[in-house]
Amino acid sequence: MYLKDRRNGDLVEILDLGALFDPFEASVSGRFHAGEEMQDTQSFTKQELIFPSGEALPRCWVDANYKQ
């Protein structure tokens, strides 16, 4: 799955979808998709990420208390 970095607009390939969907995880592993070479894996906080359309991540992915 690809998301966009809120700071610079580059696409980020998410490598750990389980962590992305888990509201108790604050960060996910991924790598930038920029340039011709495969980028190194790094950690991204969920607050840094948005959908490529510009929408925020669903609250149930980022807030463990979303039902309250």
N, C-alpha and C positions, 0 to 999 in steps of 0.2 A: 504494500500500500504506500502511496506517496502523499505526503503532506507538504505544506509550505512553511518555511521559516519566516516568522513574523517580522524579524529584524531586517533581513536583506532580500526576501522574496524568492530565495532559491528553493528548489524542490529537495525534499528529504525522503529517502527510501527508509521506511520503518522496518526494522529487522525483527522486532519482538512484538507481535500483535497482541499477545497475551498481556504484556505490560501496558500496552496502549489502552486496552479495554478495562483494565483493572483500576478502579478509582483510588486504591490504596497505594499505587505506584506513582511517584511524582515525576519520574523521568523514564525515557525509553531509549533503546539503542537504535542507531540509524546511521546513515551516511548521506552526505550531500550528493546530489546528482548534477554536477557542474563540471564542465570541461570534458576532455576525451578519456581521461584515465579514471579508474575506479578509486574513489576517495576512501580514506581510512574510516573505520567505524568509530563513532563517538557517542556520548550521551547527550540527549536533548531533554530539557524540562518540557512538560506538556504545555506550560504557559507560553513557550516560544513557538508553538506549532498551531497552524490553522489549516483548514482545507484549502486546496488550490483555488476554489471559488471565492475565498475570502471569509467564509463562515467559520465561527469558533467551533472548537470541539464540543461534543455533547456534554452536558453537565454530569451525566452519569459516568463518564470516562474520567473526570477530573476531580469530582467532589464525592467523598465517601458518604457524606450526609445528605445526598441529593433528594432523598425521600422526605426529609423533614422540612 
